[in-house]
Amino acid sequence: MLLLMLGLVTIVILVFTSGKPKVEQTTWRELNSDIEKGYVEELYVVGMSKVEGSYIESPKHRHQDKHFHLPYTGDGQSNLLTPEVLERWSNIQDQFDHKFELKEGGPGFWTNLLGFLPWLILFALIWFVVLRQMRTMGGQGVMQFGRSKARLHVQEKSQITFEDVAGIEEAEEEVAEIVAFLKSPQKFKRIGARIPRGVLLVGPPGCGKTLLAKAIAGEAEVPFFSVSGSDFVEMFVGVGASRVRDLFKQARENAPCIIFLDEIDAVGRRRGTGLGGGHDEREQTLNQILVEMDGFDTDQGIILLAATNRPDVLDPALLRPGRFDRQIVINLPDLTGREEILRIHSRKVKLSPQLDLARVARATPGFSGADLEALVNEAALMAVTAGRNQVESQDMEESRDKIRFGRSRKSMYMTEKERSRTAYHEAGHAIVTVLNEHADPLHKVTVIPRGMALGATMSLPEHDRYGATKKELLARLQVCFGGRVAEELACDDISSGAQNDIEQATEVARLMVTKWGMSDRMGLVSLAEGEEHLFLGREISRSMNHSEATAVVVDEEIHRFLDEALVETRRLLRENEGGLHTLAAALLEFETLNGEEVEAILRGEDIHEIRRELEPPAAEPEPTPGAEPTSPEQDPQADGGKPVEGYAY
């Protein structure tokens, strides 16, 4: 854009300068001679010291420029311009037929402006492009470049309160304590209690840290400043520190107040780490934050609320008592929390009376609050697309699968051989899941491609789990190998479809040996290697904290866990090979089966009979017009005028 505007100005200047006439320099003697001979057409006298004019077209001046001027050299030449000379020149005007004008004063205003116009355009361009760009840099003026970008929120503007937050009751209670202090500080000061100067919200992405801060803005009756950590970091050293000072200056002017610093890890990373040392601008900004939080000029009326999902990279000086006195961990919601979150996000969504949000919450382990919000919205979109007036259970189910595994690709072309191999692969996973008593209950199995997978087998735990036993982990290894073993038994060859299964099984076995102490041979010892990040930490190379001989034993134990799981999986599937073929055929026909249907197939029941029982009965034909009813069942109005209700699907 800048190059384009510079090019346009250059063209304008060339046009104006090319059109401007050239000026010929003359002498006093030549000027008098040309006037007496009638070669001069116009003559301007400026202040008795400057003479300008133009020639007529004559043989003498044919090869000269039409315009001329008599320069003032400062040697007394201008003294020749006397009133008598001007009167003589004026009398000469009547001797010639052509126009000869003698005027006092130079060219007019517009003529002078025409000469300065290119330079005016160039100056305006510099002002618009350079100065305006500096003025708008970072959303601040040139003189306000170091001003804070914090946004001030008041109670009337925020529509989110603690009623819109669920699943984090403990964190909500601690934050509510801060809000209560800001509303009535005397109640706390009466017994000498000091409210924490800083509160750090720690948790994985989407768990509700920013939502909790918005709820504080809606609950607190004090000014609330919201700013991101990246707003302080600029390419110019010192700008971030200046913005920190300005932020706390505004906070002191509005105290008591709350400052919410989102993604504080952008500016609060550990100092002096990584290759090449720290970033000067970021470290100066962090130093200024440390001083403002616990320096000589501090104020009890300012509370700093920060959020991050990377507490491991923060500087230790930032986390010490006196700065961030309290750290609130916000984890992913549990079963009860997920149900409450679903009810909050579905307030404005029309749900079917048959939709059980408790069942949806049970089917979404590991979902964050943001995931659940997206789940409800996707289900509503699917219901509208399907032409329904309310969200049904199948909408929630499809929305859950879409968020976790990706959108179904029903139009994807697969050969019959590939579909058969996929069906046997997923059937192997499903059978091992059902037959192993320590595995999570089977939810459903499908051969509909989703995302990068050609099929999926989904299990749901009966309740939230915060750990795993050795038997449960061994069952997980067997379920991972169920797909590969099923391909070995039913197909002529094996495929690459077990890549992700093998990766998961290997990682679980490695953790069992190196971190969780589940190997009798290795004992209760942690053998995990350091996982320091190169640009965050203290070590450039990863060092192994055990000998090579120990590493060999670790590999042997990992292989032992995997081999034993593989042997047990082969035994289970060989003993139920008939059920494997039946289940694969049912998957090829129906594409998706739930856990109850899979268990029924393994018991020897006919899937067609099961599906037929679940189908709704056919609607009765409407009576022929004009025919009289013979019983109250045939006449909807025979029992008092109330219509007979239909079946609920």
Secondary structure as a PSIPRED ss2 file (coil, helix, strand):
# PSIPRED VFORMAT (PSIPRED V4.0)

   1 M C   1.000  0.000  0.000
   2 L H   0.000  1.000  0.000
   3 L H   0.000  1.000  0.000
   4 L H   0.000  1.000  0.000
   5 M H   0.000  1.000  0.000
   6 L H   0.000  1.000  0.000
   7 G H   0.000  1.000  0.000
   8 L H   0.000  1.000  0.000
   9 V H   0.000  1.000  0.000
  10 T H   0.000  1.000  0.000
  11 I H   0.000  1.000  0.000
  12 V H   0.000  1.000  0.000
  13 I H   0.000  1.000  0.000
  14 L H   0.000  1.000  0.000
  15 V H   0.000  1.000  0.000
  16 F H   0.000  1.000  0.000
  17 T H   0.000  1.000  0.000
  18 S H   0.000  1.000  0.000
  19 G H   0.000  1.000  0.000
  20 K C   1.000  0.000  0.000
  21 P C   1.000  0.000  0.000
  22 K C   1.000  0.000  0.000
  23 V E   0.000  0.000  1.000
  24 E E   0.000  0.000  1.000
  25 Q E   0.000  0.000  1.000
  26 T C   1.000  0.000  0.000
  27 T C   1.000  0.000  0.000
  28 W H   0.000  1.000  0.000
  29 R H   0.000  1.000  0.000
  30 E H   0.000  1.000  0.000
  31 L H   0.000  1.000  0.000
  32 N H   0.000  1.000  0.000
  33 S H   0.000  1.000  0.000
  34 D H   0.000  1.000  0.000
  35 I H   0.000  1.000  0.000
  36 E H   0.000  1.000  0.000
  37 K H   0.000  1.000  0.000
  38 G C   1.000  0.000  0.000
  39 Y C   1.000  0.000  0.000
  40 V E   0.000  0.000  1.000
  41 E E   0.000  0.000  1.000
  42 E E   0.000  0.000  1.000
  43 L E   0.000  0.000  1.000
  44 Y E   0.000  0.000  1.000
  45 V E   0.000  0.000  1.000
  46 V E   0.000  0.000  1.000
  47 G C   1.000  0.000  0.000
  48 M C   1.000  0.000  0.000
  49 S C   1.000  0.000  0.000
  50 K E   0.000  0.000  1.000
  51 V E   0.000  0.000  1.000
  52 E E   0.000  0.000  1.000
  53 G E   0.000  0.000  1.000
  54 S E   0.000  0.000  1.000
  55 Y E   0.000  0.000  1.000
  56 I C   1.000  0.000  0.000
  57 E C   1.000  0.000  0.000
  58 S C   1.000  0.000  0.000
  59 P C   1.000  0.000  0.000
  60 K C   1.000  0.000  0.000
  61 H C   1.000  0.000  0.000
  62 R C   1.000  0.000  0.000
  63 H C   1.000  0.000  0.000
  64 Q C   1.000  0.000  0.000
  65 D C   1.000  0.000  0.000
  66 K C   1.000  0.000  0.000
  67 H E   0.000  0.000  1.000
  68 F E   0.000  0.000  1.000
  69 H E   0.000  0.000  1.000
  70 L E   0.000  0.000  1.000
  71 P C   1.000  0.000  0.000
  72 Y C   1.000  0.000  0.000
  73 T C   1.000  0.000  0.000
  74 G C   1.000  0.000  0.000
  75 D C   1.000  0.000  0.000
  76 G C   1.000  0.000  0.000
  77 Q H   0.000  1.000  0.000
  78 S H   0.000  1.000  0.000
  79 N H   0.000  1.000  0.000
  80 L H   0.000  1.000  0.000
  81 L C   1.000  0.000  0.000
  82 T C   1.000  0.000  0.000
  83 P H   0.000  1.000  0.000
  84 E H   0.000  1.000  0.000
  85 V H   0.000  1.000  0.000
  86 L H   0.000  1.000  0.000
  87 E H   0.000  1.000  0.000
  88 R H   0.000  1.000  0.000
  89 W H   0.000  1.000  0.000
  90 S H   0.000  1.000  0.000
  91 N H   0.000  1.000  0.000
  92 I H   0.000  1.000  0.000
  93 Q H   0.000  1.000  0.000
  94 D H   0.000  1.000  0.000
  95 Q H   0.000  1.000  0.000
  96 F C   1.000  0.000  0.000
  97 D C   1.000  0.000  0.000
  98 H C   1.000  0.000  0.000
  99 K C   1.000  0.000  0.000
 100 F C   1.000  0.000  0.000
 101 E E   0.000  0.000  1.000
 102 L E   0.000  0.000  1.000
 103 K E   0.000  0.000  1.000
 104 E E   0.000  0.000  1.000
 105 G C   1.000  0.000  0.000
 106 G C   1.000  0.000  0.000
 107 P C   1.000  0.000  0.000
 108 G C   1.000  0.000  0.000
 109 F H   0.000  1.000  0.000
 110 W H   0.000  1.000  0.000
 111 T H   0.000  1.000  0.000
 112 N H   0.000  1.000  0.000
 113 L H   0.000  1.000  0.000
 114 L H   0.000  1.000  0.000
 115 G H   0.000  1.000  0.000
 116 F H   0.000  1.000  0.000
 117 L H   0.000  1.000  0.000
 118 P H   0.000  1.000  0.000
 119 W H   0.000  1.000  0.000
 120 L H   0.000  1.000  0.000
 121 I H   0.000  1.000  0.000
 122 L H   0.000  1.000  0.000
 123 F H   0.000  1.000  0.000
 124 A H   0.000  1.000  0.000
 125 L H   0.000  1.000  0.000
 126 I H   0.000  1.000  0.000
 127 W H   0.000  1.000  0.000
 128 F H   0.000  1.000  0.000
 129 V H   0.000  1.000  0.000
 130 V H   0.000  1.000  0.000
 131 L H   0.000  1.000  0.000
 132 R H   0.000  1.000  0.000
 133 Q H   0.000  1.000  0.000
 134 M H   0.000  1.000  0.000
 135 R H   0.000  1.000  0.000
 136 T C   1.000  0.000  0.000
 137 M H   0.000  1.000  0.000
 138 G H   0.000  1.000  0.000
 139 G H   0.000  1.000  0.000
 140 Q C   1.000  0.000  0.000
 141 G C   1.000  0.000  0.000
 142 V C   1.000  0.000  0.000
 143 M C   1.000  0.000  0.000
 144 Q C   1.000  0.000  0.000
 145 F C   1.000  0.000  0.000
 146 G C   1.000  0.000  0.000
 147 R C   1.000  0.000  0.000
 148 S C   1.000  0.000  0.000
 149 K C   1.000  0.000  0.000
 150 A C   1.000  0.000  0.000
 151 R E   0.000  0.000  1.000
 152 L E   0.000  0.000  1.000
 153 H E   0.000  0.000  1.000
 154 V C   1.000  0.000  0.000
 155 Q C   1.000  0.000  0.000
 156 E C   1.000  0.000  0.000
 157 K C   1.000  0.000  0.000
 158 S C   1.000  0.000  0.000
 159 Q C   1.000  0.000  0.000
 160 I C   1.000  0.000  0.000
 161 T C   1.000  0.000  0.000
 162 F H   0.000  1.000  0.000
 163 E H   0.000  1.000  0.000
 164 D H   0.000  1.000  0.000
 165 V C   1.000  0.000  0.000
 166 A C   1.000  0.000  0.000
 167 G C   1.000  0.000  0.000
 168 I C   1.000  0.000  0.000
 169 E H   0.000  1.000  0.000
 170 E H   0.000  1.000  0.000
 171 A H   0.000  1.000  0.000
 172 E H   0.000  1.000  0.000
 173 E H   0.000  1.000  0.000
 174 E H   0.000  1.000  0.000
 175 V H   0.000  1.000  0.000
 176 A H   0.000  1.000  0.000
 177 E H   0.000  1.000  0.000
 178 I H   0.000  1.000  0.000
 179 V H   0.000  1.000  0.000
 180 A H   0.000  1.000  0.000
 181 F H   0.000  1.000  0.000
 182 L H   0.000  1.000  0.000
 183 K H   0.000  1.000  0.000
 184 S C   1.000  0.000  0.000
 185 P H   0.000  1.000  0.000
 186 Q H   0.000  1.000  0.000
 187 K H   0.000  1.000  0.000
 188 F H   0.000  1.000  0.000
 189 K H   0.000  1.000  0.000
 190 R C   1.000  0.000  0.000
 191 I C   1.000  0.000  0.000
 192 G C   1.000  0.000  0.000
 193 A C   1.000  0.000  0.000
 194 R C   1.000  0.000  0.000
 195 I C   1.000  0.000  0.000
 196 P C   1.000  0.000  0.000
 197 R C   1.000  0.000  0.000
 198 G E   0.000  0.000  1.000
 199 V E   0.000  0.000  1.000
 200 L E   0.000  0.000  1.000
 201 L E   0.000  0.000  1.000
 202 V E   0.000  0.000  1.000
 203 G C   1.000  0.000  0.000
 204 P C   1.000  0.000  0.000
 205 P C   1.000  0.000  0.000
 206 G C   1.000  0.000  0.000
 207 C C   1.000  0.000  0.000
 208 G C   1.000  0.000  0.000
 209 K H   0.000  1.000  0.000
 210 T H   0.000  1.000  0.000
 211 L H   0.000  1.000  0.000
 212 L H   0.000  1.000  0.000
 213 A H   0.000  1.000  0.000
 214 K H   0.000  1.000  0.000
 215 A H   0.000  1.000  0.000
 216 I H   0.000  1.000  0.000
 217 A H   0.000  1.000  0.000
 218 G H   0.000  1.000  0.000
 219 E H   0.000  1.000  0.000
 220 A C   1.000  0.000  0.000
 221 E C   1.000  0.000  0.000
 222 V C   1.000  0.000  0.000
 223 P C   1.000  0.000  0.000
 224 F E   0.000  0.000  1.000
 225 F E   0.000  0.000  1.000
 226 S E   0.000  0.000  1.000
 227 V E   0.000  0.000  1.000
 228 S E   0.000  0.000  1.000
 229 G H   0.000  1.000  0.000
 230 S H   0.000  1.000  0.000
 231 D H   0.000  1.000  0.000
 232 F C   1.000  0.000  0.000
 233 V C   1.000  0.000  0.000
 234 E C   1.000  0.000  0.000
 235 M C   1.000  0.000  0.000
 236 F C   1.000  0.000  0.000
 237 V C   1.000  0.000  0.000
 238 G C   1.000  0.000  0.000
 239 V H   0.000  1.000  0.000
 240 G H   0.000  1.000  0.000
 241 A H   0.000  1.000  0.000
 242 S H   0.000  1.000  0.000
 243 R H   0.000  1.000  0.000
 244 V H   0.000  1.000  0.000
 245 R H   0.000  1.000  0.000
 246 D H   0.000  1.000  0.000
 247 L H   0.000  1.000  0.000
 248 F H   0.000  1.000  0.000
 249 K H   0.000  1.000  0.000
 250 Q H   0.000  1.000  0.000
 251 A H   0.000  1.000  0.000
 252 R H   0.000  1.000  0.000
 253 E H   0.000  1.000  0.000
 254 N C   1.000  0.000  0.000
 255 A C   1.000  0.000  0.000
 256 P C   1.000  0.000  0.000
 257 C E   0.000  0.000  1.000
 258 I E   0.000  0.000  1.000
 259 I E   0.000  0.000  1.000
 260 F E   0.000  0.000  1.000
 261 L E   0.000  0.000  1.000
 262 D E   0.000  0.000  1.000
 263 E C   1.000  0.000  0.000
 264 I H   0.000  1.000  0.000
 265 D H   0.000  1.000  0.000
 266 A H   0.000  1.000  0.000
 267 V C   1.000  0.000  0.000
 268 G C   1.000  0.000  0.000
 269 R E   0.000  0.000  1.000
 270 R C   1.000  0.000  0.000
 271 R C   1.000  0.000  0.000
 272 G C   1.000  0.000  0.000
 273 T C   1.000  0.000  0.000
 274 G C   1.000  0.000  0.000
 275 L C   1.000  0.000  0.000
 276 G C   1.000  0.000  0.000
 277 G C   1.000  0.000  0.000
 278 G C   1.000  0.000  0.000
 279 H C   1.000  0.000  0.000
 280 D H   0.000  1.000  0.000
 281 E H   0.000  1.000  0.000
 282 R H   0.000  1.000  0.000
 283 E H   0.000  1.000  0.000
 284 Q H   0.000  1.000  0.000
 285 T H   0.000  1.000  0.000
 286 L H   0.000  1.000  0.000
 287 N H   0.000  1.000  0.000
 288 Q H   0.000  1.000  0.000
 289 I H   0.000  1.000  0.000
 290 L H   0.000  1.000  0.000
 291 V H   0.000  1.000  0.000
 292 E H   0.000  1.000  0.000
 293 M H   0.000  1.000  0.000
 294 D H   0.000  1.000  0.000
 295 G C   1.000  0.000  0.000
 296 F C   1.000  0.000  0.000
 297 D C   1.000  0.000  0.000
 298 T C   1.000  0.000  0.000
 299 D C   1.000  0.000  0.000
 300 Q C   1.000  0.000  0.000
 301 G C   1.000  0.000  0.000
 302 I E   0.000  0.000  1.000
 303 I E   0.000  0.000  1.000
 304 L E   0.000  0.000  1.000
 305 L E   0.000  0.000  1.000
 306 A E   0.000  0.000  1.000
 307 A E   0.000  0.000  1.000
 308 T E   0.000  0.000  1.000
 309 N C   1.000  0.000  0.000
 310 R C   1.000  0.000  0.000
 311 P H   0.000  1.000  0.000
 312 D H   0.000  1.000  0.000
 313 V H   0.000  1.000  0.000
 314 L E   0.000  0.000  1.000
 315 D C   1.000  0.000  0.000
 316 P H   0.000  1.000  0.000
 317 A H   0.000  1.000  0.000
 318 L H   0.000  1.000  0.000
 319 L H   0.000  1.000  0.000
 320 R C   1.000  0.000  0.000
 321 P C   1.000  0.000  0.000
 322 G C   1.000  0.000  0.000
 323 R C   1.000  0.000  0.000
 324 F C   1.000  0.000  0.000
 325 D C   1.000  0.000  0.000
 326 R E   0.000  0.000  1.000
 327 Q E   0.000  0.000  1.000
 328 I E   0.000  0.000  1.000
 329 V E   0.000  0.000  1.000
 330 I C   1.000  0.000  0.000
 331 N C   1.000  0.000  0.000
 332 L C   1.000  0.000  0.000
 333 P C   1.000  0.000  0.000
 334 D C   1.000  0.000  0.000
 335 L H   0.000  1.000  0.000
 336 T H   0.000  1.000  0.000
 337 G H   0.000  1.000  0.000
 338 R H   0.000  1.000  0.000
 339 E H   0.000  1.000  0.000
 340 E H   0.000  1.000  0.000
 341 I H   0.000  1.000  0.000
 342 L H   0.000  1.000  0.000
 343 R H   0.000  1.000  0.000
 344 I H   0.000  1.000  0.000
 345 H H   0.000  1.000  0.000
 346 S C   1.000  0.000  0.000
 347 R C   1.000  0.000  0.000
 348 K C   1.000  0.000  0.000
 349 V C   1.000  0.000  0.000
 350 K C   1.000  0.000  0.000
 351 L E   0.000  0.000  1.000
 352 S C   1.000  0.000  0.000
 353 P C   1.000  0.000  0.000
 354 Q C   1.000  0.000  0.000
 355 L C   1.000  0.000  0.000
 356 D C   1.000  0.000  0.000
 357 L H   0.000  1.000  0.000
 358 A H   0.000  1.000  0.000
 359 R H   0.000  1.000  0.000
 360 V H   0.000  1.000  0.000
 361 A H   0.000  1.000  0.000
 362 R H   0.000  1.000  0.000
 363 A C   1.000  0.000  0.000
 364 T C   1.000  0.000  0.000
 365 P C   1.000  0.000  0.000
 366 G C   1.000  0.000  0.000
 367 F C   1.000  0.000  0.000
 368 S C   1.000  0.000  0.000
 369 G H   0.000  1.000  0.000
 370 A H   0.000  1.000  0.000
 371 D H   0.000  1.000  0.000
 372 L H   0.000  1.000  0.000
 373 E H   0.000  1.000  0.000
 374 A H   0.000  1.000  0.000
 375 L H   0.000  1.000  0.000
 376 V H   0.000  1.000  0.000
 377 N H   0.000  1.000  0.000
 378 E H   0.000  1.000  0.000
 379 A H   0.000  1.000  0.000
 380 A H   0.000  1.000  0.000
 381 L H   0.000  1.000  0.000
 382 M H   0.000  1.000  0.000
 383 A H   0.000  1.000  0.000
 384 V H   0.000  1.000  0.000
 385 T H   0.000  1.000  0.000
 386 A C   1.000  0.000  0.000
 387 G C   1.000  0.000  0.000
 388 R C   1.000  0.000  0.000
 389 N C   1.000  0.000  0.000
 390 Q C   1.000  0.000  0.000
 391 V E   0.000  0.000  1.000
 392 E C   1.000  0.000  0.000
 393 S H   0.000  1.000  0.000
 394 Q H   0.000  1.000  0.000
 395 D H   0.000  1.000  0.000
 396 M H   0.000  1.000  0.000
 397 E H   0.000  1.000  0.000
 398 E H   0.000  1.000  0.000
 399 S H   0.000  1.000  0.000
 400 R H   0.000  1.000  0.000
 401 D H   0.000  1.000  0.000
 402 K H   0.000  1.000  0.000
 403 I H   0.000  1.000  0.000
 404 R H   0.000  1.000  0.000
 405 F H   0.000  1.000  0.000
 406 G C   1.000  0.000  0.000
 407 R C   1.000  0.000  0.000
 408 S E   0.000  0.000  1.000
 409 R C   1.000  0.000  0.000
 410 K C   1.000  0.000  0.000
 411 S C   1.000  0.000  0.000
 412 M C   1.000  0.000  0.000
 413 Y C   1.000  0.000  0.000
 414 M C   1.000  0.000  0.000
 415 T C   1.000  0.000  0.000
 416 E H   0.000  1.000  0.000
 417 K H   0.000  1.000  0.000
 418 E H   0.000  1.000  0.000
 419 R H   0.000  1.000  0.000
 420 S H   0.000  1.000  0.000
 421 R H   0.000  1.000  0.000
 422 T H   0.000  1.000  0.000
 423 A H   0.000  1.000  0.000
 424 Y H   0.000  1.000  0.000
 425 H H   0.000  1.000  0.000
 426 E H   0.000  1.000  0.000
 427 A H   0.000  1.000  0.000
 428 G H   0.000  1.000  0.000
 429 H H   0.000  1.000  0.000
 430 A H   0.000  1.000  0.000
 431 I H   0.000  1.000  0.000
 432 V H   0.000  1.000  0.000
 433 T H   0.000  1.000  0.000
 434 V H   0.000  1.000  0.000
 435 L H   0.000  1.000  0.000
 436 N C   1.000  0.000  0.000
 437 E C   1.000  0.000  0.000
 438 H C   1.000  0.000  0.000
 439 A C   1.000  0.000  0.000
 440 D C   1.000  0.000  0.000
 441 P C   1.000  0.000  0.000
 442 L E   0.000  0.000  1.000
 443 H E   0.000  0.000  1.000
 444 K E   0.000  0.000  1.000
 445 V E   0.000  0.000  1.000
 446 T E   0.000  0.000  1.000
 447 V C   1.000  0.000  0.000
 448 I C   1.000  0.000  0.000
 449 P C   1.000  0.000  0.000
 450 R E   0.000  0.000  1.000
 451 G C   1.000  0.000  0.000
 452 M C   1.000  0.000  0.000
 453 A E   0.000  0.000  1.000
 454 L C   1.000  0.000  0.000
 455 G C   1.000  0.000  0.000
 456 A E   0.000  0.000  1.000
 457 T E   0.000  0.000  1.000
 458 M E   0.000  0.000  1.000
 459 S E   0.000  0.000  1.000
 460 L C   1.000  0.000  0.000
 461 P C   1.000  0.000  0.000
 462 E C   1.000  0.000  0.000
 463 H C   1.000  0.000  0.000
 464 D C   1.000  0.000  0.000
 465 R C   1.000  0.000  0.000
 466 Y C   1.000  0.000  0.000
 467 G C   1.000  0.000  0.000
 468 A C   1.000  0.000  0.000
 469 T C   1.000  0.000  0.000
 470 K H   0.000  1.000  0.000
 471 K H   0.000  1.000  0.000
 472 E H   0.000  1.000  0.000
 473 L H   0.000  1.000  0.000
 474 L H   0.000  1.000  0.000
 475 A H   0.000  1.000  0.000
 476 R H   0.000  1.000  0.000
 477 L H   0.000  1.000  0.000
 478 Q H   0.000  1.000  0.000
 479 V H   0.000  1.000  0.000
 480 C H   0.000  1.000  0.000
 481 F H   0.000  1.000  0.000
 482 G H   0.000  1.000  0.000
 483 G H   0.000  1.000  0.000
 484 R H   0.000  1.000  0.000
 485 V H   0.000  1.000  0.000
 486 A H   0.000  1.000  0.000
 487 E H   0.000  1.000  0.000
 488 E H   0.000  1.000  0.000
 489 L H   0.000  1.000  0.000
 490 A H   0.000  1.000  0.000
 491 C C   1.000  0.000  0.000
 492 D C   1.000  0.000  0.000
 493 D C   1.000  0.000  0.000
 494 I C   1.000  0.000  0.000
 495 S C   1.000  0.000  0.000
 496 S H   0.000  1.000  0.000
 497 G H   0.000  1.000  0.000
 498 A H   0.000  1.000  0.000
 499 Q H   0.000  1.000  0.000
 500 N H   0.000  1.000  0.000
 501 D H   0.000  1.000  0.000
 502 I H   0.000  1.000  0.000
 503 E H   0.000  1.000  0.000
 504 Q H   0.000  1.000  0.000
 505 A H   0.000  1.000  0.000
 506 T H   0.000  1.000  0.000
 507 E H   0.000  1.000  0.000
 508 V H   0.000  1.000  0.000
 509 A H   0.000  1.000  0.000
 510 R H   0.000  1.000  0.000
 511 L H   0.000  1.000  0.000
 512 M H   0.000  1.000  0.000
 513 V H   0.000  1.000  0.000
 514 T H   0.000  1.000  0.000
 515 K C   1.000  0.000  0.000
 516 W C   1.000  0.000  0.000
 517 G C   1.000  0.000  0.000
 518 M C   1.000  0.000  0.000
 519 S C   1.000  0.000  0.000
 520 D C   1.000  0.000  0.000
 521 R C   1.000  0.000  0.000
 522 M C   1.000  0.000  0.000
 523 G C   1.000  0.000  0.000
 524 L C   1.000  0.000  0.000
 525 V C   1.000  0.000  0.000
 526 S C   1.000  0.000  0.000
 527 L C   1.000  0.000  0.000
 528 A C   1.000  0.000  0.000
 529 E C   1.000  0.000  0.000
 530 G C   1.000  0.000  0.000
 531 E C   1.000  0.000  0.000
 532 E C   1.000  0.000  0.000
 533 H C   1.000  0.000  0.000
 534 L C   1.000  0.000  0.000
 535 F C   1.000  0.000  0.000
 536 L C   1.000  0.000  0.000
 537 G C   1.000  0.000  0.000
 538 R C   1.000  0.000  0.000
 539 E C   1.000  0.000  0.000
 540 I C   1.000  0.000  0.000
 541 S C   1.000  0.000  0.000
 542 R C   1.000  0.000  0.000
 543 S C   1.000  0.000  0.000
 544 M C   1.000  0.000  0.000
 545 N C   1.000  0.000  0.000
 546 H C   1.000  0.000  0.000
 547 S C   1.000  0.000  0.000
 548 E H   0.000  1.000  0.000
 549 A H   0.000  1.000  0.000
 550 T H   0.000  1.000  0.000
 551 A H   0.000  1.000  0.000
 552 V H   0.000  1.000  0.000
 553 V H   0.000  1.000  0.000
 554 V H   0.000  1.000  0.000
 555 D H   0.000  1.000  0.000
 556 E H   0.000  1.000  0.000
 557 E H   0.000  1.000  0.000
 558 I H   0.000  1.000  0.000
 559 H H   0.000  1.000  0.000
 560 R H   0.000  1.000  0.000
 561 F H   0.000  1.000  0.000
 562 L H   0.000  1.000  0.000
 563 D H   0.000  1.000  0.000
 564 E H   0.000  1.000  0.000
 565 A H   0.000  1.000  0.000
 566 L H   0.000  1.000  0.000
 567 V H   0.000  1.000  0.000
 568 E H   0.000  1.000  0.000
 569 T H   0.000  1.000  0.000
 570 R H   0.000  1.000  0.000
 571 R H   0.000  1.000  0.000
 572 L H   0.000  1.000  0.000
 573 L H   0.000  1.000  0.000
 574 R H   0.000  1.000  0.000
 575 E H   0.000  1.000  0.000
 576 N C   1.000  0.000  0.000
 577 E H   0.000  1.000  0.000
 578 G H   0.000  1.000  0.000
 579 G H   0.000  1.000  0.000
 580 L H   0.000  1.000  0.000
 581 H H   0.000  1.000  0.000
 582 T H   0.000  1.000  0.000
 583 L H   0.000  1.000  0.000
 584 A H   0.000  1.000  0.000
 585 A H   0.000  1.000  0.000
 586 A H   0.000  1.000  0.000
 587 L H   0.000  1.000  0.000
 588 L H   0.000  1.000  0.000
 589 E H   0.000  1.000  0.000
 590 F H   0.000  1.000  0.000
 591 E C   1.000  0.000  0.000
 592 T E   0.000  0.000  1.000
 593 L E   0.000  0.000  1.000
 594 N E   0.000  0.000  1.000
 595 G H   0.000  1.000  0.000
 596 E H   0.000  1.000  0.000
 597 E H   0.000  1.000  0.000
 598 V H   0.000  1.000  0.000
 599 E H   0.000  1.000  0.000
 600 A H   0.000  1.000  0.000
 601 I H   0.000  1.000  0.000
 602 L H   0.000  1.000  0.000
 603 R C   1.000  0.000  0.000
 604 G C   1.000  0.000  0.000
 605 E C   1.000  0.000  0.000
 606 D C   1.000  0.000  0.000
 607 I H   0.000  1.000  0.000
 608 H H   0.000  1.000  0.000
 609 E H   0.000  1.000  0.000
 610 I H   0.000  1.000  0.000
 611 R H   0.000  1.000  0.000
 612 R H   0.000  1.000  0.000
 613 E H   0.000  1.000  0.000
 614 L H   0.000  1.000  0.000
 615 E C   1.000  0.000  0.000
 616 P C   1.000  0.000  0.000
 617 P C   1.000  0.000  0.000
 618 A C   1.000  0.000  0.000
 619 A C   1.000  0.000  0.000
 620 E C   1.000  0.000  0.000
 621 P C   1.000  0.000  0.000
 622 E C   1.000  0.000  0.000
 623 P C   1.000  0.000  0.000
 624 T C   1.000  0.000  0.000
 625 P C   1.000  0.000  0.000
 626 G C   1.000  0.000  0.000
 627 A C   1.000  0.000  0.000
 628 E C   1.000  0.000  0.000
 629 P C   1.000  0.000  0.000
 630 T C   1.000  0.000  0.000
 631 S C   1.000  0.000  0.000
 632 P C   1.000  0.000  0.000
 633 E C   1.000  0.000  0.000
 634 Q C   1.000  0.000  0.000
 635 D C   1.000  0.000  0.000
 636 P C   1.000  0.000  0.000
 637 Q C   1.000  0.000  0.000
 638 A C   1.000  0.000  0.000
 639 D C   1.000  0.000  0.000
 640 G C   1.000  0.000  0.000
 641 G C   1.000  0.000  0.000
 642 K C   1.000  0.000  0.000
 643 P C   1.000  0.000  0.000
 644 V C   1.000  0.000  0.000
 645 E C   1.000  0.000  0.000
 646 G C   1.000  0.000  0.000
 647 Y C   1.000  0.000  0.000
 648 A C   1.000  0.000  0.000
 649 Y C   1.000  0.000  0.000
